[in-house]
Amino acid sequence: MKAYPFIHKDPTSGLTRMEEGMDLRDYFAGLALQGMFAVGGNAHEVMAQRAYEAADLMIQQRTKKDVPNE
């Protein structure tokens, strides 16, 4: 799943194309990582791993039937 898809029109050629955007997992991991950096810490490799674990859990929650998927 992608986050922030958009349509891009090249100003020179006038051609329009669809850009998929970043992976939703990467977007969620980035948000989690921001929170981790905000509270401090210097174990960047561990924080990056934890950020993707958090992103995977967020994606897993989105797929549950009782959670609205908007």
Chimera marker file (.cmm) of the C-alpha trace (Angstrom):
<marker_set name="trace">
<marker id="1" x="0.000" y="0.000" z="0.000" r="1" g="1" b="0" radius="0.5"/>
<marker id="2" x="1.276" y="3.470" z="-0.808" r="1" g="1" b="0" radius="0.5"/>
<marker id="3" x="1.102" y="6.772" z="1.058" r="1" g="1" b="0" radius="0.5"/>
<marker id="4" x="0.674" y="10.090" z="-0.711" r="1" g="1" b="0" radius="0.5"/>
<marker id="5" x="0.098" y="9.078" z="-4.333" r="1" g="1" b="0" radius="0.5"/>
<marker id="6" x="-0.140" y="12.062" z="-6.651" r="1" g="1" b="0" radius="0.5"/>
<marker id="7" x="-0.510" y="13.064" z="-10.283" r="1" g="1" b="0" radius="0.5"/>
<marker id="8" x="2.435" y="14.960" z="-11.762" r="1" g="1" b="0" radius="0.5"/>
<marker id="9" x="2.208" y="17.111" z="-14.875" r="1" g="1" b="0" radius="0.5"/>
<marker id="10" x="5.565" y="17.827" z="-16.492" r="1" g="1" b="0" radius="0.5"/>
<marker id="11" x="5.663" y="21.575" z="-17.180" r="1" g="1" b="0" radius="0.5"/>
<marker id="12" x="7.900" y="21.132" z="-20.228" r="1" g="1" b="0" radius="0.5"/>
<marker id="13" x="6.237" y="18.248" z="-22.063" r="1" g="1" b="0" radius="0.5"/>
<marker id="14" x="2.750" y="18.593" z="-20.615" r="1" g="1" b="0" radius="0.5"/>
<marker id="15" x="2.647" y="14.829" z="-20.009" r="1" g="1" b="0" radius="0.5"/>
<marker id="16" x="0.777" y="13.669" z="-16.934" r="1" g="1" b="0" radius="0.5"/>
<marker id="17" x="1.783" y="10.637" z="-14.934" r="1" g="1" b="0" radius="0.5"/>
<marker id="18" x="0.779" y="8.998" z="-11.680" r="1" g="1" b="0" radius="0.5"/>
<marker id="19" x="3.390" y="8.757" z="-8.943" r="1" g="1" b="0" radius="0.5"/>
<marker id="20" x="2.688" y="5.988" z="-6.459" r="1" g="1" b="0" radius="0.5"/>
<marker id="21" x="4.305" y="7.670" z="-3.488" r="1" g="1" b="0" radius="0.5"/>
<marker id="22" x="6.170" y="6.019" z="-0.637" r="1" g="1" b="0" radius="0.5"/>
<marker id="23" x="5.268" y="2.711" z="0.949" r="1" g="1" b="0" radius="0.5"/>
<marker id="24" x="2.790" y="3.085" z="3.790" r="1" g="1" b="0" radius="0.5"/>
<marker id="25" x="5.117" y="0.936" z="5.920" r="1" g="1" b="0" radius="0.5"/>
<marker id="26" x="7.977" y="3.395" z="5.376" r="1" g="1" b="0" radius="0.5"/>
<marker id="27" x="5.698" y="6.317" z="6.214" r="1" g="1" b="0" radius="0.5"/>
<marker id="28" x="4.521" y="4.688" z="9.452" r="1" g="1" b="0" radius="0.5"/>
<marker id="29" x="8.099" y="3.749" z="10.385" r="1" g="1" b="0" radius="0.5"/>
<marker id="30" x="9.200" y="7.339" z="9.832" r="1" g="1" b="0" radius="0.5"/>
<marker id="31" x="6.490" y="8.627" z="12.123" r="1" g="1" b="0" radius="0.5"/>
<marker id="32" x="7.418" y="6.094" z="14.805" r="1" g="1" b="0" radius="0.5"/>
<marker id="33" x="11.086" y="7.006" z="14.455" r="1" g="1" b="0" radius="0.5"/>
<marker id="34" x="10.322" y="10.701" z="14.925" r="1" g="1" b="0" radius="0.5"/>
<marker id="35" x="8.678" y="9.898" z="18.238" r="1" g="1" b="0" radius="0.5"/>
<marker id="36" x="11.621" y="7.781" z="19.330" r="1" g="1" b="0" radius="0.5"/>
<marker id="37" x="14.126" y="10.526" z="18.483" r="1" g="1" b="0" radius="0.5"/>
<marker id="38" x="11.964" y="13.078" z="20.294" r="1" g="1" b="0" radius="0.5"/>
<marker id="39" x="12.325" y="11.232" z="23.594" r="1" g="1" b="0" radius="0.5"/>
<marker id="40" x="16.054" y="10.822" z="23.120" r="1" g="1" b="0" radius="0.5"/>
<marker id="41" x="18.415" y="7.974" z="22.646" r="1" g="1" b="0" radius="0.5"/>
<marker id="42" x="21.416" y="7.171" z="20.554" r="1" g="1" b="0" radius="0.5"/>
<marker id="43" x="20.920" y="3.513" z="19.613" r="1" g="1" b="0" radius="0.5"/>
<marker id="44" x="19.915" y="4.429" z="16.063" r="1" g="1" b="0" radius="0.5"/>
<marker id="45" x="20.062" y="0.898" z="14.633" r="1" g="1" b="0" radius="0.5"/>
<marker id="46" x="17.826" y="-0.432" z="17.402" r="1" g="1" b="0" radius="0.5"/>
<marker id="47" x="15.429" y="2.506" z="17.058" r="1" g="1" b="0" radius="0.5"/>
<marker id="48" x="15.176" y="1.958" z="13.291" r="1" g="1" b="0" radius="0.5"/>
<marker id="49" x="14.375" y="-1.717" z="13.839" r="1" g="1" b="0" radius="0.5"/>
<marker id="50" x="11.750" y="-0.847" z="16.445" r="1" g="1" b="0" radius="0.5"/>
<marker id="51" x="10.249" y="1.780" z="14.119" r="1" g="1" b="0" radius="0.5"/>
<marker id="52" x="9.624" y="-0.851" z="11.427" r="1" g="1" b="0" radius="0.5"/>
<marker id="53" x="8.213" y="-3.244" z="14.016" r="1" g="1" b="0" radius="0.5"/>
<marker id="54" x="5.804" y="-0.486" z="15.049" r="1" g="1" b="0" radius="0.5"/>
<marker id="55" x="4.940" y="0.177" z="11.392" r="1" g="1" b="0" radius="0.5"/>
<marker id="56" x="4.206" y="-3.516" z="10.818" r="1" g="1" b="0" radius="0.5"/>
<marker id="57" x="1.897" y="-3.523" z="13.850" r="1" g="1" b="0" radius="0.5"/>
<marker id="58" x="0.098" y="-0.415" z="12.551" r="1" g="1" b="0" radius="0.5"/>
<marker id="59" x="-0.450" y="-2.079" z="9.170" r="1" g="1" b="0" radius="0.5"/>
<marker id="60" x="-1.628" y="-5.269" z="10.899" r="1" g="1" b="0" radius="0.5"/>
<marker id="61" x="-4.161" y="-3.231" z="12.911" r="1" g="1" b="0" radius="0.5"/>
<marker id="62" x="-5.482" y="-1.611" z="9.718" r="1" g="1" b="0" radius="0.5"/>
<marker id="63" x="-6.386" y="-5.015" z="8.313" r="1" g="1" b="0" radius="0.5"/>
<marker id="64" x="-8.551" y="-6.059" z="11.282" r="1" g="1" b="0" radius="0.5"/>
<marker id="65" x="-12.248" y="-6.056" z="10.477" r="1" g="1" b="0" radius="0.5"/>
<marker id="66" x="-13.211" y="-4.009" z="13.546" r="1" g="1" b="0" radius="0.5"/>
<marker id="67" x="-10.895" y="-1.125" z="12.635" r="1" g="1" b="0" radius="0.5"/>
<marker id="68" x="-12.186" y="1.313" z="9.980" r="1" g="1" b="0" radius="0.5"/>
<marker id="69" x="-9.927" y="1.227" z="6.929" r="1" g="1" b="0" radius="0.5"/>
<marker id="70" x="-10.246" y="4.772" z="5.564" r="1" g="1" b="0" radius="0.5"/>
<link id1="1" id2="2" r="1" g="1" b="0" radius="0.2"/>
<link id1="2" id2="3" r="1" g="1" b="0" radius="0.2"/>
<link id1="3" id2="4" r="1" g="1" b="0" radius="0.2"/>
<link id1="4" id2="5" r="1" g="1" b="0" radius="0.2"/>
<link id1="5" id2="6" r="1" g="1" b="0" radius="0.2"/>
<link id1="6" id2="7" r="1" g="1" b="0" radius="0.2"/>
<link id1="7" id2="8" r="1" g="1" b="0" radius="0.2"/>
<link id1="8" id2="9" r="1" g="1" b="0" radius="0.2"/>
<link id1="9" id2="10" r="1" g="1" b="0" radius="0.2"/>
<link id1="10" id2="11" r="1" g="1" b="0" radius="0.2"/>
<link id1="11" id2="12" r="1" g="1" b="0" radius="0.2"/>
<link id1="12" id2="13" r="1" g="1" b="0" radius="0.2"/>
<link id1="13" id2="14" r="1" g="1" b="0" radius="0.2"/>
<link id1="14" id2="15" r="1" g="1" b="0" radius="0.2"/>
<link id1="15" id2="16" r="1" g="1" b="0" radius="0.2"/>
<link id1="16" id2="17" r="1" g="1" b="0" radius="0.2"/>
<link id1="17" id2="18" r="1" g="1" b="0" radius="0.2"/>
<link id1="18" id2="19" r="1" g="1" b="0" radius="0.2"/>
<link id1="19" id2="20" r="1" g="1" b="0" radius="0.2"/>
<link id1="20" id2="21" r="1" g="1" b="0" radius="0.2"/>
<link id1="21" id2="22" r="1" g="1" b="0" radius="0.2"/>
<link id1="22" id2="23" r="1" g="1" b="0" radius="0.2"/>
<link id1="23" id2="24" r="1" g="1" b="0" radius="0.2"/>
<link id1="24" id2="25" r="1" g="1" b="0" radius="0.2"/>
<link id1="25" id2="26" r="1" g="1" b="0" radius="0.2"/>
<link id1="26" id2="27" r="1" g="1" b="0" radius="0.2"/>
<link id1="27" id2="28" r="1" g="1" b="0" radius="0.2"/>
<link id1="28" id2="29" r="1" g="1" b="0" radius="0.2"/>
<link id1="29" id2="30" r="1" g="1" b="0" radius="0.2"/>
<link id1="30" id2="31" r="1" g="1" b="0" radius="0.2"/>
<link id1="31" id2="32" r="1" g="1" b="0" radius="0.2"/>
<link id1="32" id2="33" r="1" g="1" b="0" radius="0.2"/>
<link id1="33" id2="34" r="1" g="1" b="0" radius="0.2"/>
<link id1="34" id2="35" r="1" g="1" b="0" radius="0.2"/>
<link id1="35" id2="36" r="1" g="1" b="0" radius="0.2"/>
<link id1="36" id2="37" r="1" g="1" b="0" radius="0.2"/>
<link id1="37" id2="38" r="1" g="1" b="0" radius="0.2"/>
<link id1="38" id2="39" r="1" g="1" b="0" radius="0.2"/>
<link id1="39" id2="40" r="1" g="1" b="0" radius="0.2"/>
<link id1="40" id2="41" r="1" g="1" b="0" radius="0.2"/>
<link id1="41" id2="42" r="1" g="1" b="0" radius="0.2"/>
<link id1="42" id2="43" r="1" g="1" b="0" radius="0.2"/>
<link id1="43" id2="44" r="1" g="1" b="0" radius="0.2"/>
<link id1="44" id2="45" r="1" g="1" b="0" radius="0.2"/>
<link id1="45" id2="46" r="1" g="1" b="0" radius="0.2"/>
<link id1="46" id2="47" r="1" g="1" b="0" radius="0.2"/>
<link id1="47" id2="48" r="1" g="1" b="0" radius="0.2"/>
<link id1="48" id2="49" r="1" g="1" b="0" radius="0.2"/>
<link id1="49" id2="50" r="1" g="1" b="0" radius="0.2"/>
<link id1="50" id2="51" r="1" g="1" b="0" radius="0.2"/>
<link id1="51" id2="52" r="1" g="1" b="0" radius="0.2"/>
<link id1="52" id2="53" r="1" g="1" b="0" radius="0.2"/>
<link id1="53" id2="54" r="1" g="1" b="0" radius="0.2"/>
<link id1="54" id2="55" r="1" g="1" b="0" radius="0.2"/>
<link id1="55" id2="56" r="1" g="1" b="0" radius="0.2"/>
<link id1="56" id2="57" r="1" g="1" b="0" radius="0.2"/>
<link id1="57" id2="58" r="1" g="1" b="0" radius="0.2"/>
<link id1="58" id2="59" r="1" g="1" b="0" radius="0.2"/>
<link id1="59" id2="60" r="1" g="1" b="0" radius="0.2"/>
<link id1="60" id2="61" r="1" g="1" b="0" radius="0.2"/>
<link id1="61" id2="62" r="1" g="1" b="0" radius="0.2"/>
<link id1="62" id2="63" r="1" g="1" b="0" radius="0.2"/>
<link id1="63" id2="64" r="1" g="1" b="0" radius="0.2"/>
<link id1="64" id2="65" r="1" g="1" b="0" radius="0.2"/>
<link id1="65" id2="66" r="1" g="1" b="0" radius="0.2"/>
<link id1="66" id2="67" r="1" g="1" b="0" radius="0.2"/>
<link id1="67" id2="68" r="1" g="1" b="0" radius="0.2"/>
<link id1="68" id2="69" r="1" g="1" b="0" radius="0.2"/>
<link id1="69" id2="70" r="1" g="1" b="0" radius="0.2"/>
</marker_set>
